[in-house]
Amino acid sequence: MDNPAMEWRDWELFCEVVEHGGFTAAARVLGHPKSSLSAAVQRLEANLGLRLIERTTRHLRLTDVGETIYRKVRPLFAALHDTHSEALAMSSAVAGTLRIKAPYEFGAHHAGPVACAVMSHYPELSIRIDVEHDIVNPIAENYDIVFAMLEAPLPSAGIVIRRVFTLERGLFGAPALLEKFGEPRTLEELKKLPLLTGPSDPPWAITAPGGRVEHVAVDRARLTSSNAHVRLQAALAGHGVLRVTASYTRAAVATGQLRRLLPDHACEPLNVHALLPARQFVPAKVRCFLDAMEAHARGDPEAYIKP
């Protein structure tokens, strides 16, 4: 009797399920239905005549033979993906799917506009942008680029910082806030106003016109949220002072809903790092997007794309 044909995709999906700790997590990362991953593993088990995974309602556990197969097979698929990426990088074609992860503020007001510009020039390119605050490993989570504000060492080995984008930040408040507390003219007056902060914010470093750097404590913020849009809503409602990239509040400032505070003072800029898997070759789609992002950060829209 002939042996069943090898379905290598089933082997790879089995590895993905194990690597991500279960069918649900793997389905979320890969963008596949959970049922299709379960079917792939069942098919593989049937073809091998072996039980690879013990399934329970709470967690997934590998059998001994499943553990052995995973340890032997996973490096083969990792090497295959690396070779595929390097082969694509040798080509100048900007095509395929570009998977990006970014914090909300940067994703919505910087990565998003650049993605639209890039897609307009490269019809064969698809882009997925996941907007979350947590830093992840681009290799483990299968991202081409992870944008992050690093305040700690890189999450693991095998990752490199390819670019750093520096974005201007400012202090903003709504007319209702200023009517209640008065518009601050000095940093001492600013410190008396309620603040809207991120959960990982260190004291705000602000440079006065004379060059002296002072720090504004943020431990008694009126509202704390990792989502910049939530903080913006609170600022528009007059609940506190918002420190954010200037581009994020441009529309609200233009309509008078927010005003820039202490415009002669300089906030510490927002440094956004582009984390990439450490490979010899960077795919053309990644190079193109990072070049466009750099032009966007310089405020040079005509240089977004270099076909």
N, C-alpha and C positions, 0 to 999 in steps of 0.2 A: 504493500500500500504506500502511495506517495506521501511524503511529509507535506504538511500545509506550508504555503508560501510564507516567507518572512514578511511581516508587516512592521517595518522598522519604526514607523510613526507610533505604533502601540508601545514599543519599547521606550521611546523617548517620552511619551506621555506618562508612562509608569514612573520614570525618573522624575518628571516634573511634580507628580503627585507626592512622591516621597520627599523631594527637596522642599516643597512648600508646606509639608506637614498635614496634608489632607486634600480631599477632592474639592471642598469649597474654596479653600485658599488658592489652590492651583487654578481653578476655574476663574476666579476673580483676576488673578495676575495675567493669565493667558487670554482672557476674553472668550473662553469657550463655555458651552453649557456643561454643568456638572455631570449631566447624564452621559455626555459624549466621552468624558474622561473615565467614568465608571465602566462604560461599554468597552473602551479600549483596553483597560486592565483585565476585564473579564475575558476578552478575546485572547489576550496574551496568555493568561492562565490556562485557558482551554487548549490553545495550540501547544503549550509546553507540557500540559498535564501536571502542573504544579500549582500549589497555593502560594502566592507571593505576599499577599496582604491579609491580615486578620482584621475584619471590620467590626467595630462596635458603634454604639450610638454616640459615644463621647470622644473617641479618638481612634487614630489609625496606628496599627502596629505591624511591622514587617515580620514575616516568618524568617527562620534561619536561612532558608534558601533564597528568599526575597532579598535579605540583607546582602548575601554573597553576590547575587546578580546585580544589585544596584551598585555595589562598590566597584564591580568590574566594568559595568556598562556606562555609568555616568561620565567618567573621564573621556570615553570615546566620543560621546555626543558633544561635550564641551570643546574638545579639539576640533570636531567637525564644524561647529559654529564659529570658532575662531578662524578657521581656514576660510570659511565662507565670507566672513566679515573682511578678512584681509584681501580676498579676491575682489570683493566689491570695491574696497578702498583703492585698489590699483586702477579701477575704471573711473572715468570722469563723469559717469552717468549719475545724475541726482534722481533717484527713483526708489521705489519700495516704500516701506513704512518706517517713519522716524518716531521713536517712542521717547517722550520727554516727561519728566516730573519736575514740578516747580512749586514754591510757596504761592499762596493766593495772590498777593500783591504783585509779585514779579510775573506770575503766569498771566494774570488778567491784563496788565497794562504794558507788558514788555514782550513776553514770549508769544502771547496771542496775536498782537499786531504783526510781529515779524513772521509768524507762521502763515498768516494770510498773504503777506507780500511774497514769501517764498513759494507758496502753492500757486500763486498767480503766474509765476514764471516757470514752474516745473510741474506740468500737469500729470506726470507719472509718479509724483511723490504724494504719499498720504502721511498725515501727521496725527499722532495721538498725544494729547497733553493731559496728564493727571495732575490735579491741583491739590496738594496736601502739604502740610507744614513739616512733617517728620523727615529727617534725612534717611535715605535708604541706600543700600549697596546697589549700584547700577548693574552689576553682574548677577547677583542673586535675584534681583527683581526684573531682570531682562529689559533695562532701559538703555537707550543710546546716550542720553544726557540726563543728569540729575543736577538741577540748579539748587544751590543751598547757601545759606548764610552760615558760615562755619565759625563757631565760637569754641570748638573743641577739635582734637585731632580727627583725621579721616576715620570713618567707621571701620575700615578693614584694609588689609593688603589687597593689591591688585587693582587699585583705583588711583587715578592721577587727576590733578587739577590742570585743565587745559587752558582755561581763560578765567580772568577775574573782571567783572563788570562793576564799575563804580558809578553810583547814581546819587544825585543831589537830594538831600532831604531838608525839610523845613518844618516850622512850627505853625499850626493853624488852629483857629478858633472861630466859632460862629458869633454873629452879632448878639445873640441872646446871652451868650457867656460873657461877652465884653460889657454888655449893659449891666449885668449883675455884679461883676468883679472889677470892671474897669480894664482898659487895655494896658498890659504891662509895658513899661518903658525900660526896665532893667531885669536882669536875671533874678534878683531878689524878689521883685514883684511877681515874676513868672512862677517862682516857687510857691507862691500862696494860692495858685490856681489849681483846681483838680486836673488830673492827668488821665489820659487814655493810653494804656501800654500793652505790650506783648508780654506773655508769661516769662520769656527768657531775657527780657530787656535788662541790661546792666544800667547803672545810672547814666542818664543822658549826658554825653560830652558835648558842650557847646562852647564855641570860641567867640569871645567878645571882640569888638572892633580893634582893640589894642593888641590882640594876639593872645590874651590870657585865656586858658582853657579852664572852664568850671564844670562841675558835675551836678546835675539835678537828680535828687533821689526819687525813685519810682516805687518804693515799697508801700506807699499808701495811695495807690492809684484808685480813681473812682470806678474805672472799668478796666478789666484785663481780659484780653482775648488774643488768640493766635491768628484770628481771621481779620485781615486789615479792613474788610468791608464792614464788619461789625463795629470796629472802632470808628470808621468813617461815619456810620449812621449815628453813633453816640455823639460825635463831634457836631454833626449837622443839627442834632437836637439840643445843642448847647450844654452838654454834660461835662465837657472837659477839653483840654488842649491835646491836639493830635500831632505826633511827630511821624512824618511819612514822606515818601518820595514826592517831589514837587509835581511830577506828571500825574500822580494819582488824584490830586485835588484840583487839577487845572480847570475842569468844568465848573466845579463848585465855586472856585474863586472868581471865575469869569462872570457868574450870575449873582455874585454877592452873598452866596450862602455861607462862605467861609472867608476869612481874612488871614493873610500871613502875619504872624506875630514876630516881633524883633527881627525885621528883615535885614538889619545890619549885623546880625549874629549868624554864625555858621554852625549848623549841626554836623556831627560826624556823618560822613556819607555812608550809604548802604553798599557794602561790598558783597556781590553775589558771585559765587564760585561755580564753575561748570565742571562737574565730576564725570569722568568717562572711564570705562574699563581700560586698564593698562595694556594696550596692544601696540604692536609696531606700526600698523597702518590705521589711520583714521578714515572711516568711510566718507565718500564725497558728500553724502547728504548731511553728515554731521559737520564737516568743514564749512559747507555752504551756510548752514543755519547759524553757526557760531560767527562767521564773518558778517552775516546780516545783522545778528544781534549786536555785534560790536559797533557797526555803523549806526544802528538805532540808538545805542547808548551815547554815541557822540552827537546825536541830534542831526544826523546827515542822511535824510530819507532817500536822497537820490543815489546813495551808495549802498543801499540795502542789498542789492543783488548784483553778483558779478557772473553772468552766464558764462 
